[in-house]
Amino acid sequence: MNTKILFASITAILSICGTVSCTSQTPSTESVSAQAFIPNAPDYNDTTMWITANGDSSNTGADVFYIVSTWEEDWKTADGLTSHYADVWDSTHRAHMGIEINGVAAYMTPGNRFYAPFYRHTTIEAWMMPSEDSLNHRLELAMDDVRKAFDTFNAQRDKSRPLIIIGFSQGARAVVELLKHIDDETYSQLAAAYVLGYKVTKADMEESNHIRPAKDETGTGVTICYNTVKDVKYVKSILSASDICINPVNWKTDSTPATLHDTITVAVSPEHHVLVVSGYSGSEYKPYKDFINVGDIHSCEPWLYSEQLAKNIHARASAWRKKNP
């Protein structure tokens, strides 16, 4: 796969479609006030609520459960009500999410089975509120959708196959919540969880023994977490103030640098638990509302390291199969 072409095409689409306001034409029975509108809940038994792909003809790969990031701004219904959530029944909202989902599916599906639900993710404005408690309140609906989607998927999957859970940004927050949600039996099927562009804190790890930081390239049942910045001064508490980090290029947790695409140097800051890059401007990811891509390179997380992620999914799934013959 030509990853430069993939990055360029995704970026071009993101600049046009990412986080764009849309107007739903379908009123909801779940509106809570004259000023707020909550879209109807997804039905995860309806195939409309999923993007899936099967690239595992040999039945030797993993089941990859992917959770998409934030794609909508606050928007208004035809009746003038404001909503703080994506509407999964709106074809335009699904199309926005599908841009990212299909982009990652292009490199995660080969050799695997890929599943990604649409969900009522909260809008970008929620992430810009002054209080993280307010954000957490907004996220409750979105996280509940993801838990229900995962439970529907998990009830139907072949439990003899390794499980990969992966998400980006708001989707990465959902990965953390899913690790707290799953039972021990499901955790035993986990090859790895990937938290891309969001934080894993000591409090998260104290809350769940299913969150075990990855230490190397092939450990199983582990959580991979990273955030990319140009300098540690650009760490954002709401997203990247993590207590764990691993370098997806050399799979080290110390400051040993790694070279990516011949010209980019990637190294972990052990003090700040982020990836610091040099030789890469990230200029294709434009600053958004002075919130993301300003010193941090938040939007790059699923794309810059796509080749490494694809190989690592296979490596950890293979390691899981060796432990569970």
CORSUL-V957000 format. One line per field, one symbol per residue. ss: DSSP state (2 for helix, 1 for strand, 0 for the rest). A space follows every 50 residues. Layout:
BEGIN
ss = ???
END
This chain:
BEGIN
ss = 00222222222222222000000000000000000110000000002221 11110000000111111000000011000001101000002222222222 22222222000011111000010222200002222222222222222222 22222200000111111102222222222220022222011111110000 02222220000010000000011111011002220000000000000000 00000001110001111110000111110000000001000100010222 2222022222222222222222200
END
